[in-house]
Amino acid sequence: MQFRQQYPIDFISLKTHEGRFLIDSAVCGICKSTAIVYDIDLFDLDMIAEIQKLTGKSKEDIIIGLRQTSDMLKKN
């Protein structure tokens, strides 16, 4: 991931707010870790629409990819 090569952040959150696409991260105030896992709705329709704009993929392909990624993360 190009983002991880440029920034020393372990986890990021992708979201939309008021029509804007945002990348968010967090740092633990105690240990300074950036391994903060977000509990977000991966299947938010606004998020899917933004991913469609960025990737040119269909809504269905995006949902399939999100499900596969979610399943993979649950196994680890």
Secondary structure, DSSP 4 states (H G I P E B T S, - for coil): -HHHHHS--S--EEEEETTEEEEE----TTT----PPP---TT-HHHHHHHHHHH---HHHHHHHHHHHHHHHHH-
